[in-house]
Amino acid sequence: MNRQAHRYARNGALAALGLYTIVILVITALGAGYDAAHRVPVDNVDRTGLFQRFNQAVPVALQGLQDALTPHS
């Protein structure tokens, strides 16, 4: 093998090793995230009250934004 063939072989091996490392890290992160998601305790948030407050706040915020964007004379 000449010098250029050795360089191609080395670069190919390093690229394969880097790709393998990235794949393993992604799989590990996904596995850890899946495991952590299953260990989350159930929350006791009152969702209906939260959505009612959100539904009251959005029109007020939009009206304030509209008032701020209208030209004043």
N, CA, C and O atoms as CSV, one atom per row, in Angstrom:
chain,resi,resn,atom,element,x,y,z
A,1,MET,N,N,0.837,-1.181,0.000
A,1,MET,CA,C,0.000,0.000,0.000
A,1,MET,C,C,0.880,1.242,0.000
A,1,MET,O,O,1.899,1.312,0.688
A,2,ASN,N,N,0.464,2.196,-0.774
A,2,ASN,CA,C,1.220,3.432,-0.777
A,2,ASN,C,C,0.723,4.364,0.328
A,2,ASN,O,O,-0.188,4.036,1.089
A,3,ARG,N,N,1.335,5.499,0.385
A,3,ARG,CA,C,1.060,6.430,1.479
A,3,ARG,C,C,-0.369,6.962,1.452
A,3,ARG,O,O,-0.996,7.133,2.498
A,4,GLN,N,N,-0.882,7.224,0.246
A,4,GLN,CA,C,-2.229,7.753,0.123
A,4,GLN,C,C,-3.272,6.698,0.526
A,4,GLN,O,O,-4.291,7.043,1.125
A,5,ALA,N,N,-3.037,5.457,0.217
A,5,ALA,CA,C,-3.957,4.391,0.606
A,5,ALA,C,C,-4.000,4.242,2.123
A,5,ALA,O,O,-5.062,4.008,2.698
A,6,HIS,N,N,-2.851,4.377,2.765
A,6,HIS,CA,C,-2.816,4.325,4.238
A,6,HIS,C,C,-3.621,5.474,4.843
A,6,HIS,O,O,-4.338,5.293,5.827
A,7,ARG,N,N,-3.494,6.641,4.247
A,7,ARG,CA,C,-4.230,7.804,4.744
A,7,ARG,C,C,-5.739,7.598,4.582
A,7,ARG,O,O,-6.507,7.908,5.493
A,8,TYR,N,N,-6.163,7.081,3.438
A,8,TYR,CA,C,-7.589,6.806,3.231
A,8,TYR,C,C,-8.105,5.762,4.215
A,8,TYR,O,O,-9.207,5.894,4.746
A,9,ALA,N,N,-7.314,4.734,4.453
A,9,ALA,CA,C,-7.722,3.688,5.390
A,9,ALA,C,C,-7.827,4.242,6.811
A,9,ALA,O,O,-8.774,3.929,7.534
A,10,ARG,N,N,-6.861,5.061,7.207
A,10,ARG,CA,C,-6.880,5.660,8.537
A,10,ARG,C,C,-8.075,6.597,8.694
A,10,ARG,O,O,-8.776,6.552,9.705
A,11,ASN,N,N,-8.305,7.446,7.690
A,11,ASN,CA,C,-9.431,8.380,7.769
A,11,ASN,C,C,-10.763,7.639,7.778
A,11,ASN,O,O,-11.687,8.045,8.482
A,12,GLY,N,N,-10.873,6.582,7.023
A,12,GLY,CA,C,-12.096,5.786,7.022
A,12,GLY,C,C,-12.341,5.123,8.360
A,12,GLY,O,O,-13.476,5.074,8.834
A,13,ALA,N,N,-11.277,4.610,8.976
A,13,ALA,CA,C,-11.418,3.977,10.293
A,13,ALA,C,C,-11.806,5.009,11.349
A,13,ALA,O,O,-12.643,4.731,12.208
A,14,LEU,N,N,-11.215,6.177,11.293
A,14,LEU,CA,C,-11.556,7.226,12.257
A,14,LEU,C,C,-12.986,7.707,12.057
A,14,LEU,O,O,-13.690,7.977,13.031
A,15,ALA,N,N,-13.421,7.818,10.812
A,15,ALA,CA,C,-14.801,8.238,10.540
A,15,ALA,C,C,-15.777,7.186,11.047
A,15,ALA,O,O,-16.802,7.533,11.634
A,16,ALA,N,N,-15.481,5.913,10.834
A,16,ALA,CA,C,-16.356,4.848,11.319
A,16,ALA,C,C,-16.416,4.843,12.838
A,16,ALA,O,O,-17.483,4.660,13.423
A,17,LEU,N,N,-15.272,5.043,13.473
A,17,LEU,CA,C,-15.237,5.091,14.933
A,17,LEU,C,C,-16.033,6.286,15.460
A,17,LEU,O,O,-16.757,6.153,16.447
A,18,GLY,N,N,-15.909,7.441,14.821
A,18,GLY,CA,C,-16.669,8.615,15.236
A,18,GLY,C,C,-18.161,8.420,15.046
A,18,GLY,O,O,-18.949,8.797,15.913
A,19,LEU,N,N,-18.561,7.836,13.923
A,19,LEU,CA,C,-19.975,7.571,13.674
A,19,LEU,C,C,-20.526,6.585,14.692
A,19,LEU,O,O,-21.631,6.771,15.201
A,20,TYR,N,N,-19.772,5.544,14.991
A,20,TYR,CA,C,-20.186,4.554,15.988
A,20,TYR,C,C,-20.352,5.223,17.352
A,20,TYR,O,O,-21.309,4.926,18.067
A,21,THR,N,N,-19.445,6.110,17.718
A,21,THR,CA,C,-19.525,6.809,19.005
A,21,THR,C,C,-20.768,7.689,19.069
A,21,THR,O,O,-21.453,7.719,20.091
A,22,ILE,N,N,-21.062,8.400,17.997
A,22,ILE,CA,C,-22.248,9.262,17.973
A,22,ILE,C,C,-23.514,8.432,18.098
A,22,ILE,O,O,-24.421,8.801,18.844
A,23,VAL,N,N,-23.593,7.325,17.389
A,23,VAL,CA,C,-24.777,6.470,17.462
A,23,VAL,C,C,-24.967,5.927,18.870
A,23,VAL,O,O,-26.087,5.919,19.380
A,24,ILE,N,N,-23.898,5.477,19.502
A,24,ILE,CA,C,-23.983,4.949,20.868
A,24,ILE,C,C,-24.414,6.042,21.838
A,24,ILE,O,O,-25.228,5.780,22.723
A,25,LEU,N,N,-23.892,7.257,21.699
A,25,LEU,CA,C,-24.284,8.356,22.584
A,25,LEU,C,C,-25.756,8.720,22.407
A,25,LEU,O,O,-26.442,8.992,23.393
A,26,VAL,N,N,-26.247,8.730,21.184
A,26,VAL,CA,C,-27.659,9.040,20.941
A,26,VAL,C,C,-28.550,7.968,21.545
A,26,VAL,O,O,-29.553,8.287,22.184
A,27,ILE,N,N,-28.202,6.711,21.355
A,27,ILE,CA,C,-28.997,5.614,21.922
A,27,ILE,C,C,-28.983,5.675,23.441
A,27,ILE,O,O,-30.017,5.453,24.072
A,28,THR,N,N,-27.846,5.966,24.037
A,28,THR,CA,C,-27.752,6.083,25.494
A,28,THR,C,C,-28.601,7.241,26.006
A,28,THR,O,O,-29.296,7.101,27.013
A,29,ALA,N,N,-28.550,8.388,25.319
A,29,ALA,CA,C,-29.344,9.544,25.749
A,29,ALA,C,C,-30.834,9.255,25.627
A,29,ALA,O,O,-31.604,9.617,26.516
A,30,LEU,N,N,-31.249,8.616,24.550
A,30,LEU,CA,C,-32.664,8.283,24.390
A,30,LEU,C,C,-33.118,7.289,25.453
A,30,LEU,O,O,-34.221,7.404,25.986
A,31,GLY,N,N,-32.274,6.321,25.755
A,31,GLY,CA,C,-32.614,5.348,26.792
A,31,GLY,C,C,-32.718,5.992,28.164
A,31,GLY,O,O,-33.624,5.672,28.933
A,32,ALA,N,N,-31.804,6.892,28.475
A,32,ALA,CA,C,-31.847,7.579,29.771
A,32,ALA,C,C,-33.067,8.484,29.862
A,32,ALA,O,O,-33.703,8.559,30.914
A,33,GLY,N,N,-33.401,9.171,28.776
A,33,GLY,CA,C,-34.590,10.027,28.776
A,33,GLY,C,C,-35.864,9.220,28.924
A,33,GLY,O,O,-36.787,9.642,29.621
A,34,TYR,N,N,-35.927,8.063,28.277
A,34,TYR,CA,C,-37.100,7.198,28.384
A,34,TYR,C,C,-37.243,6.677,29.813
A,34,TYR,O,O,-38.348,6.618,30.352
A,35,ASP,N,N,-36.134,6.305,30.413
A,35,ASP,CA,C,-36.164,5.805,31.789
A,35,ASP,C,C,-36.562,6.909,32.765
A,35,ASP,O,O,-37.337,6.670,33.691
A,36,ALA,N,N,-36.033,8.122,32.558
A,36,ALA,CA,C,-36.366,9.241,33.449
A,36,ALA,C,C,-37.827,9.649,33.307
A,36,ALA,O,O,-38.449,10.082,34.278
A,37,ALA,N,N,-38.377,9.514,32.106
A,37,ALA,CA,C,-39.772,9.899,31.888
A,37,ALA,C,C,-40.723,8.951,32.603
A,37,ALA,O,O,-41.811,9.354,33.015
A,38,HIS,N,N,-40.326,7.714,32.749
A,38,HIS,CA,C,-41.192,6.747,33.425
A,38,HIS,C,C,-41.112,6.844,34.944
A,38,HIS,O,O,-41.954,6.282,35.644
A,39,ARG,N,N,-40.122,7.541,35.455
A,39,ARG,CA,C,-39.966,7.675,36.903
A,39,ARG,C,C,-40.520,8.986,37.451
A,39,ARG,O,O,-40.390,9.260,38.644
A,40,VAL,N,N,-41.129,9.789,36.603
A,40,VAL,CA,C,-41.671,11.087,37.033
A,40,VAL,C,C,-42.951,10.839,37.826
A,40,VAL,O,O,-43.836,10.120,37.362
A,41,PRO,N,N,-43.056,11.428,39.021
A,41,PRO,CA,C,-44.285,11.238,39.795
A,41,PRO,C,C,-45.465,11.976,39.166
A,41,PRO,O,O,-45.286,12.949,38.434
A,42,VAL,N,N,-46.637,11.510,39.453
A,42,VAL,CA,C,-47.851,12.136,38.925
A,42,VAL,C,C,-48.056,13.469,39.633
A,42,VAL,O,O,-47.992,13.544,40.860
A,43,ASP,N,N,-48.301,14.510,38.862
A,43,ASP,CA,C,-48.517,15.834,39.461
A,43,ASP,C,C,-49.994,16.017,39.801
A,43,ASP,O,O,-50.869,15.372,39.224
A,44,ASN,N,N,-50.240,16.896,40.737
A,44,ASN,CA,C,-51.602,17.179,41.188
A,44,ASN,C,C,-52.022,18.588,40.793
A,44,ASN,O,O,-52.639,19.299,41.586
A,45,VAL,N,N,-51.690,18.993,39.575
A,45,VAL,CA,C,-52.020,20.329,39.099
A,45,VAL,C,C,-53.474,20.341,38.648
A,45,VAL,O,O,-53.927,19.438,37.945
A,46,ASP,N,N,-54.198,21.378,39.063
A,46,ASP,CA,C,-55.578,21.546,38.637
A,46,ASP,C,C,-55.564,22.114,37.221
A,46,ASP,O,O,-55.435,23.324,37.033
A,47,ARG,N,N,-55.696,21.250,36.241
A,47,ARG,CA,C,-55.580,21.682,34.853
A,47,ARG,C,C,-56.761,22.542,34.413
A,47,ARG,O,O,-56.591,23.452,33.602
A,48,THR,N,N,-57.934,22.272,34.926
A,48,THR,CA,C,-59.080,23.075,34.507
A,48,THR,C,C,-58.914,24.513,34.976
A,48,THR,O,O,-59.193,25.443,34.218
A,49,GLY,N,N,-58.469,24.713,36.202
A,49,GLY,CA,C,-58.227,26.067,36.696
A,49,GLY,C,C,-57.121,26.751,35.933
A,49,GLY,O,O,-57.186,27.952,35.673
A,50,LEU,N,N,-56.104,25.990,35.572
A,50,LEU,CA,C,-54.987,26.546,34.817
A,50,LEU,C,C,-55.456,26.999,33.437
A,50,LEU,O,O,-55.098,28.088,32.987
A,51,PHE,N,N,-56.246,26.182,32.771
A,51,PHE,CA,C,-56.738,26.549,31.444
A,51,PHE,C,C,-57.723,27.699,31.513
A,51,PHE,O,O,-57.763,28.520,30.596
A,52,GLN,N,N,-58.518,27.787,32.564
A,52,GLN,CA,C,-59.442,28.919,32.697
A,52,GLN,C,C,-58.663,30.215,32.856
A,52,GLN,O,O,-58.999,31.225,32.238
A,53,ARG,N,N,-57.626,30.192,33.680
A,53,ARG,CA,C,-56.809,31.408,33.845
A,53,ARG,C,C,-56.100,31.763,32.552
A,53,ARG,O,O,-55.973,32.939,32.212
A,54,PHE,N,N,-55.639,30.754,31.832
A,54,PHE,CA,C,-54.972,31.002,30.551
A,54,PHE,C,C,-55.954,31.599,29.550
A,54,PHE,O,O,-55.612,32.541,28.835
A,55,ASN,N,N,-57.159,31.064,29.494
A,55,ASN,CA,C,-58.171,31.573,28.571
A,55,ASN,C,C,-58.619,32.985,28.934
A,55,ASN,O,O,-59.079,33.721,28.061
A,56,GLN,N,N,-58.498,33.375,30.178
A,56,GLN,CA,C,-58.818,34.745,30.564
A,56,GLN,C,C,-57.661,35.688,30.257
A,56,GLN,O,O,-57.881,36.854,29.932
A,57,ALA,N,N,-56.441,35.195,30.357
A,57,ALA,CA,C,-55.277,36.063,30.184
A,57,ALA,C,C,-54.971,36.351,28.722
A,57,ALA,O,O,-54.487,37.435,28.399
A,58,VAL,N,N,-55.244,35.408,27.839
A,58,VAL,CA,C,-54.881,35.600,26.434
A,58,VAL,C,C,-55.624,36.772,25.796
A,58,VAL,O,O,-54.976,37.601,25.158
A,59,PRO,N,N,-56.944,36.887,25.929
A,59,PRO,CA,C,-57.608,38.049,25.305
A,59,PRO,C,C,-57.122,39.383,25.866
A,59,PRO,O,O,-57.007,40.357,25.121
A,60,VAL,N,N,-56.838,39.442,27.156
A,60,VAL,CA,C,-56.338,40.682,27.758
A,60,VAL,C,C,-54.968,41.021,27.181
A,60,VAL,O,O,-54.688,42.182,26.882
A,61,ALA,N,N,-54.116,40.014,27.024
A,61,ALA,CA,C,-52.783,40.252,26.458
A,61,ALA,C,C,-52.886,40.691,25.004
A,61,ALA,O,O,-52.166,41.595,24.579
A,62,LEU,N,N,-53.768,40.065,24.241
A,62,LEU,CA,C,-53.938,40.457,22.842
A,62,LEU,C,C,-54.497,41.865,22.712
A,62,LEU,O,O,-54.100,42.614,21.819
A,63,GLN,N,N,-55.408,42.223,23.589
A,63,GLN,CA,C,-55.953,43.589,23.557
A,63,GLN,C,C,-54.863,44.600,23.904
A,63,GLN,O,O,-54.772,45.654,23.275
A,64,GLY,N,N,-54.051,44.291,24.881
A,64,GLY,CA,C,-52.940,45.176,25.226
A,64,GLY,C,C,-51.952,45.320,24.089
A,64,GLY,O,O,-51.432,46.408,23.844
A,65,LEU,N,N,-51.691,44.221,23.391
A,65,LEU,CA,C,-50.782,44.267,22.239
A,65,LEU,C,C,-51.392,45.100,21.110
A,65,LEU,O,O,-50.695,45.884,20.466
A,66,GLN,N,N,-52.668,44.932,20.878
A,66,GLN,CA,C,-53.345,45.709,19.833
A,66,GLN,C,C,-53.335,47.195,20.189
A,66,GLN,O,O,-53.112,48.034,19.317
A,67,ASP,N,N,-53.573,47.528,21.449
A,67,ASP,CA,C,-53.551,48.932,21.874
A,67,ASP,C,C,-52.156,49.521,21.716
A,67,ASP,O,O,-52.006,50.688,21.355
A,68,ALA,N,N,-51.136,48.710,21.988
A,68,ALA,CA,C,-49.763,49.207,21.882
A,68,ALA,C,C,-49.359,49.416,20.434
A,68,ALA,O,O,-48.528,50.279,20.149
A,69,LEU,N,N,-49.930,48.642,19.505
A,69,LEU,CA,C,-49.524,48.745,18.107
A,69,LEU,C,C,-50.344,49.745,17.309
A,69,LEU,O,O,-49.954,50.087,16.193
A,70,THR,N,N,-51.455,50.223,17.830
A,70,THR,CA,C,-52.241,51.210,17.083
A,70,THR,C,C,-51.570,52.557,17.161
A,70,THR,O,O,-51.053,52.944,18.209
A,71,PRO,N,N,-51.576,53.274,16.054
A,71,PRO,CA,C,-50.929,54.604,16.071
A,71,PRO,C,C,-51.702,55.588,16.928
A,71,PRO,O,O,-52.933,55.617,16.914
A,72,HIS,N,N,-50.970,56.384,17.663
A,72,HIS,CA,C,-51.584,57.414,18.529
A,72,HIS,C,C,-51.443,58.760,17.845
A,72,HIS,O,O,-50.396,59.077,17.279
A,73,SER,N,N,-52.498,59.543,17.900
A,73,SER,CA,C,-52.416,60.859,17.258
A,73,SER,C,C,-52.319,61.974,18.270
A,73,SER,O,O,-52.242,63.144,17.894
